[in-house]
Amino acid sequence: MILVVNGVDGLESVVNNGWGYPGICSLSSPNRAGDNKTWGYLLDGISLM
């Protein structure tokens, strides 16, 4: 599984880009330097196997 995170200036919330490729998730996230809350939201529920 690959997670692609695109930081986007001016974006208000996380958006699923829905590329449609098996095993690849692509998200756009607000580009907020030093904001750990955004990373917490993105990574909630993800674990390494």
C-alpha positions as CSV (number, residue, x, y, z in Angstrom):
1,M,0.0,0.0,0.0
2,I,1.3,3.5,-0.9
3,L,0.0,6.7,0.6
4,V,0.6,9.9,-1.4
5,V,-0.1,13.1,0.5
6,N,-0.2,16.4,-1.4
7,G,0.1,19.6,0.6
8,V,-2.1,22.2,-1.0
9,D,-2.2,25.9,-0.1
10,G,-5.6,27.3,0.7
11,L,-7.3,23.9,1.1
12,E,-9.6,23.8,4.1
13,S,-9.9,20.0,4.7
14,V,-8.5,16.6,3.6
15,V,-9.7,15.5,0.2
16,N,-9.5,11.9,-1.2
17,N,-8.1,12.3,-4.8
18,G,-9.5,8.9,-5.8
19,W,-6.9,8.0,-8.4
20,G,-8.4,4.5,-8.8
21,Y,-5.1,2.6,-8.8
22,P,-5.1,-0.6,-6.7
23,G,-2.8,-0.3,-3.6
24,I,-2.4,3.5,-3.9
25,C,-4.2,6.1,-1.8
26,S,-3.8,9.7,-2.8
27,L,-4.9,12.6,-0.5
28,S,-4.7,16.3,-0.7
29,S,-4.3,18.0,2.7
30,P,-4.1,21.7,3.8
31,N,-0.5,22.9,3.6
32,R,-0.1,24.1,7.2
33,A,3.5,24.1,8.3
34,G,4.0,22.7,11.8
35,D,0.4,21.6,12.2
36,N,0.5,18.2,13.8
37,K,-3.3,18.0,14.0
38,T,-3.5,17.5,10.2
39,W,-0.9,14.7,10.3
40,G,-2.8,13.1,13.2
41,Y,-6.0,13.1,11.2
42,L,-4.3,11.7,8.1
43,L,-2.4,8.9,9.9
44,D,-5.3,7.9,12.3
45,G,-5.8,4.2,11.8
46,I,-2.7,3.5,9.7
47,S,-0.3,0.9,11.0
48,L,2.8,-0.7,9.7
49,M,2.8,-4.4,9.0
